[in-house]
């Protein structure tokens, strides 16, 4: 497989992942962090980092809007719930180091 095709496939997979996450508003970021070690915020941070490495000035809020499909504060007010004590304890125990 050539590099251009690989890049196009990776981009398509990323877009599909983002669309999937936008549709699964029932899945909280803390649950993703506890189970997989990353969440929507991580994806947006990685997106911002990649843009910055290419010399593009992408703000954190703009990267989050790309991933969430809306401003982050709007998503939080519509979909984010208060983390339970169990979720918080699990997060503290398994906190990713990235």
URQUI-V501442 format. One record per helix or strand of 2 or more residues. SS is the DSSP state (helix for helix, strand for strand). FROM is the first residue (numbers start at 1). LEN is the number of residues. If there is no record, write none. Layout:
BEGIN
SS	FROM	LEN
SS	FROM	LEN
END
This chain:
BEGIN
helix	3	21
helix	29	8
helix	40	14
helix	60	9
helix	72	8
helix	85	10
END
